[in-house]
Amino acid sequence: MRAVEIRAMSADERKEQLLSLKKELFNLRFQHANGREGNTARVRQIRRDIARIKTVEGRSRTGLEGGT
């Protein structure tokens, strides 16, 4: 997910997407703990998407819209 796509979302959509990503991350961590190796690259991708959403949320709260 790109930052441009995240900025195009409404605040409610971002919250919903963030919750969905957190649930998926939890499930992947749970699978890893149980020895079921899945797509380990997906964990990194989810963590980065969560960070992007949080960054966009923070920038919108402080009025620093835009960016790269």
Secondary structure as the mmCIF struct_conf table of DSSP 4:
data_model
#
loop_
_struct_conf.conf_type_id
_struct_conf.id
_struct_conf.beg_label_comp_id
_struct_conf.beg_label_asym_id
_struct_conf.beg_label_seq_id
_struct_conf.end_label_comp_id
_struct_conf.end_label_asym_id
_struct_conf.end_label_seq_id
HELX_RH_AL_P HELX_RH_AL_P1 ALA A 3 ALA A 8
BEND BEND1 MET A 9 MET A 9
HELX_RH_AL_P HELX_RH_AL_P2 ALA A 11 ALA A 33
TURN_TY1_P TURN_TY1_P1 ASN A 34 GLY A 35
HELX_RH_AL_P HELX_RH_AL_P3 THR A 40 THR A 62
TURN_TY1_P TURN_TY1_P2 GLY A 63 GLY A 63
#
